[in-house]
Amino acid sequence: MGEGDAGRLRKVAFGQELSTWPLLKVAHARGVWAQLQARVLEWMAGIPLRSFGEQSEDRREFAVKLEVREQPPVEEWSLLLGDVVHNLRAALDAFAWELSHLDGQKPPSESGVYFPVSWTEADFDAKVKALGPGAAVFGERMRQYQPFVLLSEELGSDRIPTLGILHALDLEEKHRGTLRAGALIGSAHAEMVLDKPEPDTQMVIEPNPDFAAIENGAPLAKVRFSRPVTVVGDVRLPVELNLQVHLAFRGYDANIPLVNLVDDLIRCVHESFDSTVEDRSGYQMIGEFPFEIPTGNNDGEPTQP
């Protein structure tokens, strides 16, 4: 029976052959993620961002712009995001440590024990070998979520697998924050009162497709009318916080929405566990947080999640 066959037949479980330390690291990451979301919620509850409109001379267009009452504490939030990322990566490394020491075995070098994240098959084979015979039998199970496998089989060259993103962020967050904050229009509903508009006057809201930085006067949207209108008061649209993570590596350069990213990273770690640990006796994947960041409207009342 070869190593591959042994890996397919061997079953291990957290709390039995493996300690629960990797699960505790994930749980800690989730706790910090909840703290980050709560901090953002508290900041948004003060309605720090509002919108205002500037009418064109022909009265057929309003430029909706941003009014900033308070700058978001992005650096503070970035520190929490870094803790989330580092703990998720540490959970995978702790998992690799458990496998490499399975049944009292030891890897060739204690300092070389990391969960493999590889862009080539040769690199993956070398990293699995460095884990020692205890973990090597699980190599085929680890392989399926590796970037070099997913890029060749599923995603195509224009997308980066989540495991690769986690590894890149873990390295990047050691040197600088990757979180950036912007603003966007929360809905296509404009709060305005028109003075005796002509019949069949049509209105179209065109959100700004570009990233709007948190600064006074930043363009958010344009409100266009089919006929000249007279607006009583101001034109206001609800403003939401646009939190993104900037990631640039291996020719990949993109801004990823924060909530989507962290959910994907947590799911990726659990999938890496699941793909390797076939018997999950005493281990149940913690459910996703049903949490979306509520925003404030221009009346000062928080919206419902």
N, C-alpha and C positions, 0 to 999 in steps of 0.2 A: 504493500500500500504506500503510495507516494505522499509527499507533503500536501499536495492539493487535495487528495482524498481524505487525509486526516483533518484538514481544515473544514471540509464539507461535513464531516461526521461529528466533529467535536462541538459540544454545546457547553456554554458557560453562562453564568448569571451573576448580575450584580447582587451583592449581599451574600454570595456563596463563594464561588471560586474567585470572583472579583470583589474588591471593596466598593463602597458607594461613593468614594471621593469624586470620581468624575461627575456623577449625578449631582453632588453637592455644589460643584463648581458651576454647573449649568443653572441650578436653582439660584445660586448667588447672582449670576448674570441676569437672570429674570428679575430678581429683586431690585437690582440697580436700574434695570430698564424701567421698572415700575416707578422708581424714584424720579428718573428723568422725565417720564411722561407727566408725573404729578407736578414737577417744577414748571414745565411748560404750561400746564393747565392753570396753575396759580398765576403765572405771569400774564397769560391771555385774559384771565378773569378781570384784570384791571383795565381792559379795553385800551391797550397802549397804541393800537393802530386804528386809524380811521381813514375814510376817503372823503374827497371833496371834488367838485366838478368845476371846470372852467369852460364857459360857453364860447363858441366861435362867433365871428361877426355876422355870419349869415343865419345864425340861430338854428342850424340844422345838425350841430354836433357838440357834444360835451366831451372834453378830455378829463377822465377820472384819474386823479392822482392821489398819492399816499401822504397822509399826515402822521408823523411819528411823534408820539408823546413820551415814549421811553424806549431806549435801545434794548434789545434782548440780550441777556447775559450769555452770549454764545460760548465764551471760553469756559464758563462754569458747566454748561451743558456738554461741551466737548470732553471735559474731564470724565463725566459720567459715562459718556459713550465709549471712551477709551477703556474704562473699567469693564463695560459689557463685553467689548471685543476681546480684551485680554483674557477674561475669565472663560469665554467660550473656547478660545484657542487653547488655554490651559486645560480645559476639560478634555479636549482631544489628546493632548500630550499625557495627561494623567491616565487616560484610557490605554494609550500605547504602553505606558509604564506598567500598568496592571497586566497586560498581555505578555509583555517581555519577561515578567517575573512569575508567570503562571507555573504552578507545580514546583516552585522553588528554583526555577532556572534563572539565569542571569544573562543579560546581553553582553556583547563583546566590550562595550564601553558604556558605563552608566551615564556619561555626559552626552551620549549620542542618541538618547531615546526621545524621539519626537514622532507624533503621528504624521505619516508621510503625506505630503502635498506635492504632487509631481506633475510636470508638464511633458515629460518624456518617459517612456517605458523603462529605459535604462536607469534613469534617476530613481524611479519607483522601486525597481528591483534592488538597487543599492541601499535605499533607505529601509526597506523591509528586512534585508539581510542584517543591517545594523541593529535591528530590534532583537536579534537572537532567535534561537529555535522556538522559544515559547510563543512568540508572536508570529513567526514566519508561517505557521500552518494556517493563519487567518489572512494571509496575503491576498488570496483571490477575492475574499469578501471585501477587503479594503479597496481593491482595485476599481470596483464598479463606479465609485463616486470621484475618482481621480480626474483632474482637469484634462489630462491627455486622452483619457477614454471618452469622456463626454464631448470634448471638442471634435473628436473624429467620428463619433457615432450619432450624436443627437443635436448639438447646439449649432454647429457651424463655427467658422472662424471669427464671426462678428460678435460673439457673446462669450462672457467669461463665467465658468462654473462657480457656484456659490462658495465651494470649498476654497477655490483660488482667491476669491474676494476676501474671505475671512483671513486667509494667510497674509494677503497684501495689506489689509487694514491693520492687522496686528503689528506689522513692521512699521507702517506709516505713522500710526498713532504713538509710537515711541518717540517720534521726533517732532511732530506738530499735529495740531487739530485738523480734522478733515471736515468738520461740520460747518455749514454756512446757512445763514438765515435770509429768507426773502419774504415777499408778500405777494398775495394773489387775490383775485376776486373770488369770494366764497360761493356766489350763485349768480344766475343770470337775471336776478330780480333787482330792479333799481327802485329806490325809494324817492319818488318825486311827485309833485303836483303840477299839472299843466293848466294854464289859464286859457280856457275856451279853445282847445285844440280843434283844428279843422277835422271834418269827418274823414275816417279811414286813414288817419295819420299812423304810420307804422314806425316802430322802434326796434333797433337791432343793437345788441351789446356785443362788442368785439374785445375779448380779453387780450391783454398784452401777451404775445407768445414767448417773449424773452423773460429771463430771470430778472425780477424787480428787486433791487437791493433795498434794505431798510434805511431809507433816507427821504427826507422831506421832498415832495415834488416828484418822486419816482412814478413813472407812468404805469397805471394798472389796467386801464381799458379805455375804449372809446364808445360812447353812446351816440348812435346816428339816428336821425329822424328823417322820414320821407318828405316832410314839409317843415318850414320854419315853425318853431314853437316858442312859447314864453313860459318859462319855468318859475313857479312861485317857490321861493326859498332856494335850497341847494339840491344838487344831485348827489345821492350817496348810495354806494354799494357796499355790502358786507365784505370785510377784509379778513382773510385767513393768513396764518403763518405758514410759510413754505420752507420747511426744514429739509435740507438735502445734504448728502455726503458726497464730496468730490473724490473720485478715484481715478488715478492715472497711473497705469503700469502696463508693460508688455504691449504697448500700442493701443491700449484701451483707455479712453478718456471720456468720462460721463459723470453726470450728477444723478444720484439715486435717491428717491424719496426715503426719508429716514425710517418711517414706520414699516414700509415694505421691506427695506433692507434688513432691519433687525429681526423681523419675523422670519425672513428667509434664512438668516444666519443661525437662529435657534433651531429651525427645522432641519437645517443641514447637519448640525451636530447630532441631533437625535437620529437622523437617517444614517449617519456614519456609525453610531452605536448599533442601531437596529440591523444594519447590514452585516455586522460582525458577530453580534450576540444573538444567536438564534433562539435560545431559551431565556425568556425575560421573566422568569419566575420571581416574584417579589419586586418587580420593576414595572411601573406603568408610566408611560410618557405623560408628563404634565401637560394639560391642555393649553392651547393658545390663550393669551389674554384677550378677551373681547373688548379691547380698549381702543377708542379713537380719540384724538385730541380735539375736544370741543373748542370752538372759537367764540369770540364775542361779536354781537351785532352792534350797529351804530346807536342803538337805544340804551346800551349799557347792560343788556341782559345776556348772559351766556346762552348759547344754543345748546340743544340737547344732543348727546352723542347718538 
